[in-house]
Amino acid sequence: MPRVILFNKPYGVLCQFTDTAGRRTLKDYIDVPDVYAAGRLDTDSEGLVVLTDDGVLQARLADPKHKQPKTYWVQVEGSPDDAALEPLRRGVRLNDGPARPAAARCIAEPADLWPRDPPIRERRHIPTAWLELELTEGRNRQVRRMTAAIGFPTLRLVRCRVGNWQLDDLAPGRWRDVAPGRQ
């Protein structure tokens, strides 16, 4: 049976097991042989990373052709309204082509969200807001590029769900085994 691990990647951790520059990597948290991340999160993003030893499952989760939904909590600079989010729902144009339409809505700050270390930059006179975005593709820094394209730069990005798997109460830097399930 394939092994599947859910990991809550902290801010500043590389989503790989090796690094010649001495930065923190998955190896600093997960001492399990032969598992690999099924998709990545940027160093400055946080949240759910799925790891597995099953190459077919890894490809199904990471390859955009399978349209595996991934959900993100995004803190943005400014206060977008419903109309401002409409371009995300239609599929905003990025420099490498149009993004697929995304589910996008304003939300309250997620309950029980841990503090980020280091904290995001605070500007006294500029409000921030939280969005929930669900994408079915995963291009490089896509969420950040999408929110910037509509005029609301990302300040904090937390992936909370991949397919049917979600963070739940998994603390940053912690991991757990789960049943492979259908994705």
Contact map, one row per residue, 1 for C-alpha under 8 A:
111000000000000000000000000000000000000000000000000000000000000000000000000000000000000000000000000000000000000000000000000000000000000000000000000000000000000000000000000000000000000
111100000000000000000000000000000000000000000000000111000000000000000000000000000000000000000000000000000000000000000000000000000000000000000000000000000000000000000000000000000001000
111110000000000000000000000000000010000000000000000111000000000000000000000000000000000000000000000000000000000000000000000000000000000000000000000000000000000000000000000000001111000
011111000000000000000000000000000000000000000000011110000000000000000000000000000000000000000000000000000000000000000000000000000000000000000000000000000000000000000000000000001111000
001111100000000000000000000000000000000000000000011100000000000000000000000000000000000000000000000000000000000000000000000000000000000000000000000000000000000000000000000000111100000
000111110000000000000000000000000000000000000001111000000000000000000000000000000000000000000000000000000000000000000000000000000000000000000000000000000000000000001010000000111100000
000011111000000000000000000000000000000000000011111000000000000000000000000000000000000000000000000000000000000000000000000000000000000000000000000000000000000000000000010111110000000
000001111100000000000000000000000000000000000111100000000000000000000000000000000000000000000000000000000000000000000000000000000000000000000000000000000000000000000010011111100000000
000000111110101000000000000000000000000000000111100000000000000000000000000000000000000000000000000000000000000000000000000000000000000000000000000000000000000000000000000111000000000
000000011111100000000000000000000000000000001110000000000000000000000000000000000000000000000000000000000000000000000000000000000000000000000000000000000000000000000000000110000000000
000000001111100000000000000000000000000000111100000000000000000000000000000000000000000000000000000000000000000000011000000000000000000000000000000000000000000000000000000000000000000
000000000111110000000001000000000000000000111000000000000000000000000000000000000000000000000000000000000000000000000000000000000000000000000000000000000000000000000000000000000000000
000000001111111000000011110000000000000000110000000000000000000000000000000000000000000000000000000000000000000000000000000000000000000000000000000000000000000000000000000000000000000
000000000001111110000011110000000000000011100000000000000000000000000000000000000000000000000000000000000000000000000000000000000000000000000000000000000000000000000000000000000000000
000000001000111110000000110000000000100111100000000000000000000000000000000000000000000000000000000000000000000000000000000000000000000000000000000000000000000000000000000000000000000
000000000000011111100000111000000001100000000000000000000000000000000000000000000000000000000000000000000000000000000000000000000000000000000000000000000000000000000000000000000000000
000000000000011111100000111000000000000000000000000000000000000000000000000000000000000000000000000000000000000000000000000000000000000000000000000000000000000000000000000000000000000
000000000000000111110000111000000000000000000000000000000000000000000000000000000000000000000000000000000000000000000000000000000000000000000000000000000000000000000000000000000000000
000000000000000111111111100000000000000000000000000000000000000000000000000000000000000000000000000000000000000000000000000000000000000000000000000000000000000000000000000000000000000
000000000000000001111110000000000000000000000000000000000000000000000000000000000000000000000000000000000000000000000000000000000000000000000000000000000000000000000000000000000000000
000000000000000000111110000000000000000000000000000000000000000000000000000000000000000000000000000000000000000000000000000000000000000000000000000000000000000000000000000000000000000
000000000000000000111111000000000000000000000000000000000000000000000000000000000000000000000000000000000000000000000000000000000000000000000000000000000000000000000000000000000000000
000000000000110000111111100000000000000000000000000000000000000000000000000000000000000000000000000000000000000000000000000000000000000000000000000000000000000000000000000000000000000
000000000001110000100111111100000000000000000000000000000000000000000000000000000000000000000000000000000000000000000000000000000000000000000000000000000000000000000000000000000000000
000000000000111111100011111110000000000000000000000000000000000000000000000000000000000000000000000000000000000000000000000000000000000000000000000000000000000000000000000000000000000
000000000000111111000001111111000000000000000000000000000000000000000000000000000000000000000000000000000000000000000000000000000000000000000000000000000000000000000000000000000000000
000000000000000111000001111111100000000000000000000000000000000000000000000000000000000000000000000000000000000000000000000000000000000000000000000000000000000000000000000000000000000
000000000000000000000001111111100000000000000000000000000000000000000000000000000000000000000000000000000000000000000000000000000000000000000000000000000000000000000000000000000000000
000000000000000000000000111111100000000000000000000000000000000000000000000000000000000000000000000000000000000000000000000000000000000000000000000000000000000000000000000011000000000
000000000000000000000000011111110000000000000000000000000000000000000000000000000000000000000000000000000000000000000000000000000000000000000000000000000000000000000000000000100000000
000000000000000000000000001111111000000000000000000000000000000000000000000000000000000000000000000000000000000000000000000000000000000000000000000000000000000000000000000000000000000
000000000000000000000000000001111110000000000000000000000000000000000000000000000000000000000000000000000000000000000000000000000000000000000000000000000000000000000000000000000000000
000000000000000000000000000000111110000000000000000000000000000000000000000000000000000000000000000000000000000000000000000000000000000000000000000000000000000000000000000000000000000
000000000000000000000000000000011111000000000000000010000000000000000000000000000000000000000000000000000000000000000000000000000000000000000000000000000000000000000000000000000000000
001000000000000000000000000000011111100000000000001111000000000000000000000000000000000000000000000000000000000000000000000000000000000000000000000000000000000000000000000000000000000
000000000000000100000000000000000111110000000000001110000100000000000000000000000000000000000000000000000000000000000000000000000000000000000000000000000000000000000000000000000000000
000000000000001100000000000000000011111100000000111100000100000000000000000000000000000000000000000000000000000000000000000000000000000000000000000000000000000000000000000000000000000
000000000000000000000000000000000001111100000000111100001110110000000000000000000000000000000000000000000000000000000000000000000000000000000000000000000000000000000000000000000000000
000000000000000000000000000000000000111110000000110000000100110000000000000000000000000000000000000000000000000000000000000000000000000001000000000000000000000000000000000000000000000
000000000000001000000000000000000000111111000000100000000000000000000000000000000000000000000000000000000000000000000000000000000000000000000000000000000000000000000000000000000000000
000000000000011000000000000000000000001111111100100000000000000000000000000000000000000000000000000000000000000000000000000000000000000000000000000000000000000000000000000000000000000
000000000000011000000000000000000000000111111100000000000000000000000000000000000000000000000000000000000000000000000000000000000000000000001000000000000000000000000000000000000000000
000000000011111000000000000000000000000011111100000000000000000000000000000000000000000000000000000000000000000000000000000000000000000000000000000000000000000000000000000000000000000
000000000011100000000000000000000000000011111100000000000000000000000000000000000000000000000000000000000000000000000000000000000000000000000000000000000000100000000000000000000000000
000000000111000000000000000000000000000011111110000000000000000000000000000000000000000000000000000000000000000000000000000000000000000000000000000000000001111000000000000000000000000
000000011110000000000000000000000000000011111111000000000000000000000000000000000000000000000000000000000000000000000000000000000000000000000000000000000000111000000000000000000000000
000000111100000000000000000000000000000000001111100000000000000000000000000000000000000000000000000000000000000000000000000000000000000000000000000000000000011100000010000100000000000
000001111000000000000000000000000000000000000111110000000000000000000000000000000000000000000000000000000000000000000000000000000000000000000000000000000000011111000110000000000000000
000001111000000000000000000000000000111110000011111000000000000000000000000000000000000000000000000000000000000000000000000000000000000000000000000000000000000000000000000000000000000
000111100000000000000000000000000000111000000001111100000000000000000000000000000000000000000000000000000000000000000000000000000000000000000000000000000000000001000000000000000000000
000111100000000000000000000000000011110000000000111110000100000000000000000000000000000000000000000000000000000000000000000000000000000000000000000000000000000000000000000000000000000
011110000000000000000000000000000011110000000000011111101100000000000000000000000000000000000000000000000000000000000000000000000000000000000000000000000000000000000000000000000000000
011100000000000000000000000000000111000000000000001111100100000000000000000000000000000000000000000000000000000000000000000000000000000000000000000000000000000000000000000000000000000
011000000000000000000000000000000010000000000000000111111100000000000000000000000000000000000000000000000000000000000000000000000000000000000000000000000000000000000000000000000000000
000000000000000000000000000000000000000000000000000111111110000000000000000000000000000000000000000000000000000000000000000000000000000000000000000000000000000000000000000000000000000
000000000000000000000000000000000000000000000000000001111111000000000000000000000000000000000000000000000000000000000000000000000000000000000000000000000000000000000000000000000000000
000000000000000000000000000000000000010000000000000101111111100000000000000000000000000000000000000000000000000000000000000000000000000000000000000000000000000000000000000000000000000
000000000000000000000000000000000001111000000000001111111111110000000000000000000000000000000000000000000000000000000000000000000000000000000000000000000000000000000000000000000000000
000000000000000000000000000000000000010000000000000000111111111000000000000000000000000000000000000000000000000000000000000000000000000000000000000000000000000000000000000000000000000
000000000000000000000000000000000000000000000000000000011111111001010000000000000000000000000000000000000000000000000000000000000000000000000000000000000000000000000000000000000000000
000000000000000000000000000000000000011000000000000000001111111001010000000000000000000000000000000000000000000000000000000000000000000000000000000000000000000001100000000000000000001
000000000000000000000000000000000000011000000000000000000111111100010000000000000000000000000000000000000000000000000000000000000000000001000000000000000000000000000000000000000000000
000000000000000000000000000000000000000000000000000000000011111111100000000000000000000000000000000000000000000000000000000000000000000010000000000000000000000000000000000000000000000
000000000000000000000000000000000000000000000000000000000000011111110000000000000000000000000000000000000000000000000000000000000000000111000000000000000000000000000000000000000000000
000000000000000000000000000000000000000000000000000000000000001111100000000000000000000000000000000000000000000000000000000000000000000010000000000000000000000000000000000000000000000
000000000000000000000000000000000000000000000000000000000001101111110000000000000000000000000000000000000000000000000000000000000000000000000000000000000000000000000000000000000000000
000000000000000000000000000000000000000000000000000000000000001111111000000000000000000000000000000000000000000000000000000000000000000110000000000000000000000000000000000000000000000
000000000000000000000000000000000000000000000000000000000001110101111100000000000000000000000000000000000000000000000000000000000000000110000000000000000000000001100000000000000000001
000000000000000000000000000000000000000000000000000000000000000000111110000000000000000000000000000000000000000000000000000000000000011110000000000000000000000001100000000000000000000
000000000000000000000000000000000000000000000000000000000000000000011111000000000000000000000000000000000000000000000000000000000000011100000000000000000000001111100000000000000000000
000000000000000000000000000000000000000000000000000000000000000000001111100000000000000000000000000000000000000000000000000000000001111000000000000000000000001111000000000000000000000
000000000000000000000000000000000000000000000000000000000000000000000111110000000000000000000000000000000000000000000000000000000001110000000000000000000000111110000000000000000000000
000000000000000000000000000000000000000000000000000000000000000000000011111000000000000000000000000000000000010000000000000000000111100000000000000000000000111100000000000000000000000
000000000000000000000000000000000000000000000000000000000000000000000001111100000000000000000000000000000000000000000000000000000111100000000000000000000111110000000000000000000000000
000000000000000000000000000000000000000000000000000000000000000000000000111110000000000000000000000000000000000000000000000000011110000000000000000000000111100000000000000000000000000
000000000000000000000000000000000000000000000000000000000000000000000000011111100000000000000000000000000000000000000000000000011110000000000000001000011111000000000000000000000000000
000000000000000000000000000000000000000000000000000000000000000000000000001111100000000000000000000000000000000000000000000001111000000000000000000000011110000000000000000000000000000
000000000000000000000000000000000000000000000000000000000000000000000000000111110000000000000000000000000000000000000000000001111000000000000000000000010000000000000000000000000000000
000000000000000000000000000000000000000000000000000000000000000000000000000111111000000000000000000000000000000000000000000000111000000000000000000000010000000000000000000000000000000
000000000000000000000000000000000000000000000000000000000000000000000000000001111111100000000000000000000100000000000000000000001000000000000000000000010000000000000000000000000000000
000000000000000000000000000000000000000000000000000000000000000000000000000000111111100000000000000000000100000000000000000000000000000000000000000000000000000000000000000000000000000
000000000000000000000000000000000000000000000000000000000000000000000000000000011111110000000000000000001100000000000000000000000000000000000000000000000000000000000000000000000000000
000000000000000000000000000000000000000000000000000000000000000000000000000000011111110000000000000000000000000000000000000000000000000000000000000000000000000000000000000000000000000
000000000000000000000000000000000000000000000000000000000000000000000000000000011111111000000000000000000000000000000000000000000000000000000000000001000000000000000000000000000000000
000000000000000000000000000000000000000000000000000000000000000000000000000000011111111110000000000000011000000000000000000000000000000000000000000001000000000000000000000000000000000
000000000000000000000000000000000000000000000000000000000000000000000000000000000111111111000000000000010000000000000000000000000000000000000000000000000000000000000000000000000000000
000000000000000000000000000000000000000000000000000000000000000000000000000000000001111111110000000000000000000000000000000000000000000000000000000001000000000000000000000000000000000
000000000000000000000000000000000000000000000000000000000000000000000000000000000000111111110000000011110000000000000000000000000000000000000000010001000000000000000000000000000000000
000000000000000000000000000000000000000000000000000000000000000000000000000000000000111111110000000011110000000000000000000000000000000000000000000000000000000000000000000000000000000
000000000000000000000000000000000000000000000000000000000000000000000000000000000000011111110000000111000000000000000000000000000000000000000000000000000000000000000000000000000000000
000000000000000000000000000000000000000000000000000000000000000000000000000000000000001111111000011111000000000000000000000000000000000000000000000000000000000000000000000000000000000
000000000000000000000000000000000000000000000000000000000000000000000000000000000000001111111100011110000000000000000000000000000000000000000000010010000000000000000000000000000000000
000000000000000000000000000000000000000000000000000000000000000000000000000000000000000000111110111000000000000000000000000000000000000000000000000010000000000000000000000000000000000
000000000000000000000000000000000000000000000000000000000000000000000000000000000000000000011111111000000000000000000000000000000000000000000000110010000000000000000000000000000000000
000000000000000000000000000000000000000000000000000000000000000000000000000000000000000000001111110000000000000000000000000000000000000000000000000000000000000000000000000000000000000
000000000000000000000000000000000000000000000000000000000000000000000000000000000000000000000111110000000000000000000000000000000000000000000000000000000000000000000000000000000000000
000000000000000000000000000000000000000000000000000000000000000000000000000000000000000000001111111000000000000000000000000000000000000000000000000000000000000000000000000000000000000
000000000000000000000000000000000000000000000000000000000000000000000000000000000000000000111111111100000000000000000000000000000000000000000000000000000000000000000000000000000000000
000000000000000000000000000000000000000000000000000000000000000000000000000000000000000000111100111110000000000000000000000000000000000000000000000000000000000000000000000000000000000
000000000000000000000000000000000000000000000000000000000000000000000000000000000000000001110000011111000000000000000000000000000000001110000000000000000000000000000000000000000000000
000000000000000000000000000000000000000000000000000000000000000000000000000000000000000111110000001111100000000000000000000000000000001000000000000000000000000000000000000000000000000
000000000000000000000000000000000000000000000000000000000000000000000000000000000000000111100000000111110000000000000000000000000000111100000000000000000000000000000000000000000000000
000000000000000000000000000000000000000000000000000000000000000000000000000000000000000110000000000011111000000000000000000000000001111000000000000000000000000000000000000000000000000
000000000000000000000000000000000000000000000000000000000000000000000000000000000000110110000000000001111100000000000000000000000011110000000000000000000000000000000000000000000000000
000000000000000000000000000000000000000000000000000000000000000000000000000000000100100000000000000000111110000000000000000000000011100000000000000000000000000000000000000000000000000
000000000000000000000000000000000000000000000000000000000000000000000000000000011100000000000000000000011111000000000000000000001111000000000000000000000000000000000000000000000000000
000000000000000000000000000000000000000000000000000000000000000000000000000000000000000000000000000000001111110000000000000000001111000000000000000000000000000000000000000000000000000
000000000000000000000000000000000000000000000000000000000000000000000000000000000000000000000000000000000111110000000000000000001110000000000000000000000000000000000000000000000000000
000000000000000000000000000000000000000000000000000000000000000000000000000000000000000000000000000000000011111010000000000000001100000000000000000000000000000000000000000000000000000
000000000000000000000000000000000000000000000000000000000000000000000000100000000000000000000000000000000011111110000000000000000000000000000000000000000000000000000000000000000000000
000000000000000000000000000000000000000000000000000000000000000000000000000000000000000000000000000000000000111110000000000000000000000000000000000000000000000000000000000000000000000
000000000000000000000000000000000000000000000000000000000000000000000000000000000000000000000000000000000000011111000000000000000000000000000000000000000000000000000000000000000000000
000000000000000000000000000000000000000000000000000000000000000000000000000000000000000000000000000000000000111111100000000000000000000000000000000000000000000000000000000000000000000
000000000000000000000000000000000000000000000000000000000000000000000000000000000000000000000000000000000000000111110000000000000000000000000000000000000000000000000000001100000000000
000000000000000000000000000000000000000000000000000000000000000000000000000000000000000000000000000000000000000011111010000000000000000000000000000000000000000000000000000000000000000
000000000010000000000000000000000000000000000000000000000000000000000000000000000000000000000000000000000000000001111111000000000000000000000000000000000000000000000000000000000000000
000000000010000000000000000000000000000000000000000000000000000000000000000000000000000000000000000000000000000000111110000000000000000000000000000000000000000000000000000000000000000
000000000000000000000000000000000000000000000000000000000000000000000000000000000000000000000000000000000000000000011111000000000000000000000000000000000000000000000000000000000000000
000000000000000000000000000000000000000000000000000000000000000000000000000000000000000000000000000000000000000000111111100000000000000000000000000000000000000000000000000000000000000
000000000000000000000000000000000000000000000000000000000000000000000000000000000000000000000000000000000000000000010111110000000000000000000000000000000011000000000000000000000000000
000000000000000000000000000000000000000000000000000000000000000000000000000000000000000000000000000000000000000000000011111000000000000000000000000000000010000000000000000000000000000
000000000000000000000000000000000000000000000000000000000000000000000000000000000000000000000000000000000000000000000001111100000000000000000000000000000000000000000000000000000000000
000000000000000000000000000000000000000000000000000000000000000000000000000000000000000000000000000000000000000000000000111111100000000000000000000000000000000000000000000000000000000
000000000000000000000000000000000000000000000000000000000000000000000000000000000000000000000000000000000000000000000000011111100000000000000000000000000000000000000000000000000000000
000000000000000000000000000000000000000000000000000000000000000000000000000000000000000000000000000000000000000000000000001111100000000000000000000000000000000000000000000000000000000
000000000000000000000000000000000000000000000000000000000000000000000000000011000000000000000000000000000000000000000000001111110000000000000000000000000000000000000000000000000000000
000000000000000000000000000000000000000000000000000000000000000000000000000011100000000000000000000000000000000000000000001111111000000000000000000000000000000000000000000000000000000
000000000000000000000000000000000000000000000000000000000000000000000000001111100000000000000000000000000000000000000000000001111100000000000000000000000000000000000000000000000000000
000000000000000000000000000000000000000000000000000000000000000000000000001111110000000000000000000000000111100000000000000000111110000000000000000000000000000000000000000000000000000
000000000000000000000000000000000000000000000000000000000000000000000000111100000000000000000000000000000111100000000000000000011111000000000000000000000000000000000000000000000000000
000000000000000000000000000000000000000000000000000000000000000000000000111100000000000000000000000000011111000000000000000000001111100000000000000000000000000000000000000000000000000
000000000000000000000000000000000000000000000000000000000000000000000011110000000000000000000000000000111110000000000000000000000111110000000000000000000000000000000000000000000000000
000000000000000000000000000000000000000000000000000000000000000000000011110000000000000000000000000001111000000000000000000000000011111000000000000000000000000000000000000000000000000
000000000000000000000000000000000000000000000000000000000000000000001111000000000000000000000000000001110000000000000000000000000001111100000000000000000000000000000000000000000000000
000000000000000000000000000000000000000000000000000000000000000000001110000000000000000000000000000111100000000000000000000000000000111111000000000000000000000000000000000000000000000
000000000000000000000000000000000000000000000000000000000000000100111100000000000000000000000000000101000000000000000000000000000000011111000000000000000000000000000000000000000000000
000000000000000000000000000000000000000000000000000000000000001110111000000000000000000000000000000100000000000000000000000000000000001111100000000000000000000000000000000000000000000
000000000000000000000000000000000000001000000000000000000000010100000000000000000000000000000000000000000000000000000000000000000000001111110100000000000000000000000000000000000000000
000000000000000000000000000000000000000000000000000000000000000000000000000000000000000000000000000000000000000000000000000000000000000011111100000000000000000000000000000000000000000
000000000000000000000000000000000000000000000000000000000000000000000000000000000000000000000000000000000000000000000000000000000000000001111100000000000000000000000000000000000000000
000000000000000000000000000000000000000001000000000000000000000000000000000000000000000000000000000000000000000000000000000000000000000000111111100000000000000000000000000000000000000
000000000000000000000000000000000000000000000000000000000000000000000000000000000000000000000000000000000000000000000000000000000000000001111111110000000000000000000000000000000000000
000000000000000000000000000000000000000000000000000000000000000000000000000000000000000000000000000000000000000000000000000000000000000000001111111000000100000000000000000000000000000
000000000000000000000000000000000000000000000000000000000000000000000000000000000000000000000000000000000000000000000000000000000000000000001111111100001100000000000000000000000000000
000000000000000000000000000000000000000000000000000000000000000000000000000000000000000000000100000000000000000000000000000000000000000000001111111110000000000000000000000000000000000
000000000000000000000000000000000000000000000000000000000000000000000000000000000000000100010100000000000000000000000000000000000000000000000111111111000000000000000000000000000000000
000000000000000000000000000000000000000000000000000000000000000000000000000100000000000000000000000000000000000000000000000000000000000000000011111111111100000000000000000000000000000
000000000000000000000000000000000000000000000000000000000000000000000000000000000000000000000000000000000000000000000000000000000000000000000001111111111100000000000000000000000000000
000000000000000000000000000000000000000000000000000000000000000000000000000000000000000000011100000000000000000000000000000000000000000000000000111111110000000000000000000000000000000
000000000000000000000000000000000000000000000000000000000000000000000000000000000001101100000000000000000000000000000000000000000000000000000000011111110000000000000000000000000000000
000000000000000000000000000000000000000000000000000000000000000000000000000000000000000000000000000000000000000000000000000000000000000000000000001111111000000000000000000000000000000
000000000000000000000000000000000000000000000000000000000000000000000000000111110000000000000000000000000000000000000000000000000000000000000000001111111100000000000000000000000000000
000000000000000000000000000000000000000000000000000000000000000000000000000110000000000000000000000000000000000000000000000000000000000000000001001100111110000000000000000000000000000
000000000000000000000000000000000000000000000000000000000000000000000000011110000000000000000000000000000000000000000000000000000000000000000011001100011111100000000000000000000000000
000000000000000000000000000000000000000000000000000000000000000000000000011110000000000000000000000000000000000000000001100000000000000000000000000000001111100000000000000000000000000
000000000000000000000000000000000000000000001000000000000000000000000000011100000000000000000000000000000000000000000001000000000000000000000000000000000111110000000000000000000000000
000000000000000000000000000000000000000000011100000000000000000000000001111000000000000000000000000000000000000000000000000000000000000000000000000000000111111000000000000000000000000
000000000000000000000000000000000000000000001111000000000000000000000001110000000000000000000000000000000000000000000000000000000000000000000000000000000001111100000000000000000000000
000000000000000000000000000000000000000000001111000000000000000000000111100000000000000000000000000000000000000000000000000000000000000000000000000000000000111111000000000000000000000
000000000000000000000000000000000000000000000011000000000000000000000111100000000000000000000000000000000000000000000000000000000000000000000000000000000000011111000111000000000000000
000000000000000000000000000000000000000000000001000000000000000000000111000000000000000000000000000000000000000000000000000000000000000000000000000000000000001111111110000000000000000
000000000000000000000000000000000000000000000001010000000000100000011110000000000000000000000000000000000000000000000000000000000000000000000000000000000000001111111100000000000000000
000000000000000000000000000000000000000000000000000000000000100000011100000000000000000000000000000000000000000000000000000000000000000000000000000000000000000011111100000000000000001
000000000000000000000000000000000000000000000000000000000000000000000000000000000000000000000000000000000000000000000000000000000000000000000000000000000000000011111100000000000000001
000001000000000000000000000000000000000000000000000000000000000000000000000000000000000000000000000000000000000000000000000000000000000000000000000000000000000011111110000000000000000
000000000000000000000000000000000000000000000001000000000000000000000000000000000000000000000000000000000000000000000000000000000000000000000000000000000000000111111111000000000000000
000001010000000000000000000000000000000000000011000000000000000000000000000000000000000000000000000000000000000000000000000000000000000000000000000000000000000110001111110000000000000
000000000000000000000000000000000000000000000000000000000000000000000000000000000000000000000000000000000000000000000000000000000000000000000000000000000000000100000111110000000000000
000000000000000000000000000000000000000000000000000000000000000000000000000000000000000000000000000000000000000000000000000000000000000000000000000000000000000000000011111000000000000
000000110000000000000000000000000000000000000000000000000000000000000000000000000000000000000000000000000000000000000000000000000000000000000000000000000000000000000011111101100000000
000000010000000000000000000000000000000000000000000000000000000000000000000000000000000000000000000000000000000001000000000000000000000000000000000000000000000000000000111111000000000
000000111100000000000000000000000000000000000010000000000000000000000000000000000000000000000000000000000000000001000000000000000000000000000000000000000000000000000000011111000000000
000000111100000000000000000010000000000000000000000000000000000000000000000000000000000000000000000000000000000000000000000000000000000000000000000000000000000000000000001111100000000
000000111000000000000000000010000000000000000000000000000000000000000000000000000000000000000000000000000000000000000000000000000000000000000000000000000000000000000000011111110000000
000011110000000000000000000001000000000000000000000000000000000000000000000000000000000000000000000000000000000000000000000000000000000000000000000000000000000000000000010011111000000
000011100000000000000000000000000000000000000000000000000000000000000000000000000000000000000000000000000000000000000000000000000000000000000000000000000000000000000000000001111100000
001111000000000000000000000000000000000000000000000000000000000000000000000000000000000000000000000000000000000000000000000000000000000000000000000000000000000000000000000000111110000
001111000000000000000000000000000000000000000000000000000000000000000000000000000000000000000000000000000000000000000000000000000000000000000000000000000000000000000000000000011111000
001100000000000000000000000000000000000000000000000000000000000000000000000000000000000000000000000000000000000000000000000000000000000000000000000000000000000000000000000000001111100
011100000000000000000000000000000000000000000000000000000000000000000000000000000000000000000000000000000000000000000000000000000000000000000000000000000000000000000000000000000111110
000000000000000000000000000000000000000000000000000000000000000000000000000000000000000000000000000000000000000000000000000000000000000000000000000000000000000000000000000000000011111
000000000000000000000000000000000000000000000000000000000000000000000000000000000000000000000000000000000000000000000000000000000000000000000000000000000000000000000000000000000001111
000000000000000000000000000000000000000000000000000000000000100000010000000000000000000000000000000000000000000000000000000000000000000000000000000000000000000000110000000000000000111
